[in-house]
Amino acid sequence: MIQLDGSPIATSTLVAPVALETPFELLTNWDQAIEHDEELRTVYEAVQKEHRKLPPRLLLKLSIAECSIVDGRLLFRNRL
């Protein structure tokens, strides 16, 4: 294989493909994270209870206004 500049690619730079999770597996893992991750659960509950701010003890650099809950899942900027 040759790079755009014409030089060959060293075999050590090639990475084996990684199996991606199916959407079902991703959502299942996300649901488990809510149950087991204290910080994530705290953010979820703050958004759910419509608090104005996240607890300062979390030291997170995000605004609660950027968070929402859709179909029971916590979103940040409308993404999982």
HUQUISUL-V283135 format. One line per field, one symbol per residue. phi: phi as a letter, one per 30 degrees, with the letter a starting at -180 (. if undefined). Layout:
phi: ???
//
This chain:
phi: .bdedjddddddddcddcddddeddddddddddedccddddddedddddhddbdedddhccbcdddcabbhicdcbhibd
//
